[in-house]
Amino acid sequence: LLIGIAFHYMSETDKCKPGIEIAAKKLVRIGVALLGARIVASDVSSLGLAGVGALIGSVVLTIGFGLLMARLLGLPKILGLLSGGGTGICGISATLAISSTLPNNPENERYTLLTAIGVAVFSTVAMILYPLIVKAGGLSTAEAGLFLGGSIHDVAQVVGAALIISPDVGDAATLAKMFRVAMLMPVVLILAMTFHTERKLQVGAQTKTPILPLFLVAFVILAAINSMGYLPKYVVALSSDVSRWCLVISIAALGVKTSFQKLSELGWRPIALMSSEAIFVAGYMLLVIYLSRVFSA
């Protein structure tokens, strides 16, 4: 992100513009599509109905909370959608995937970069602080995995925070987190259908724009193939690495297209928005764990 922003002047160079556009828009679709290779449907049964319900609730409610807070703070609905999706699903990957369904304009690109920066910062803070909450609350292995996997933004930070506690918590947290990653599919599908007409008008009536994005179709196909056990482990590992690099390059390219000056014009309210979303999803997961204790007792 920072390296990309440092080279913002390149976005004004005609020779560089085509490559920057491809990196910012095409690579993100490839990266998200390859995330499907990490999904295994059988893992859902390991979470149980209560765990699945809690994680679905965390995604839906966090996005709804983001839209509500954006309205209360006088911010654009798009920023609430991007930040709520990034916080509730899988961090920067979700932010970029959601952004790819939105109408293409400079404002949306600026909101996407701002959300990516905020998600990265708050996810790193969560990785450091949330293991302390696990210890202070005396959470069991299953509860710790559900809390960390259900509340920390990015996959890497989930794994990092969980392994601070134990390998068993690491496995449980990763399982919960990958279910949240799988929630990217229905969310992006709904948004793609919602903004389809607007995007079609933008590119022109003569240009055909598919209702269902091709990268989402690839995501579903890879998830289905992997769930049936047909993808070798080395293919899954390779897909994960390529996906990560595509997303890294894409967010760097998005940084090239945006300046700190334009970001600073947004003021303090986006920070308040994203911090409140992080607190909301963490509080929600702790409430779910507390209620499960009460009912099980």
Salt bridges, closest charged atoms under 4 A:
ASP14 OD1 - LYS17 NZ 3.85
GLU21 OE1 - LYS25 NZ 2.75
GLU21 OE2 - LYS257 NZ 2.90
GLU107 OE2 - ARG110 NH2 2.71
GLU109 OE2 - LYS257 NZ 2.52
GLU143 OE1 - ARG293 NH2 2.87
ASP241 OD1 - ARG244 NH1 3.08
GLU265 OE1 - ARG110 NH1 3.61
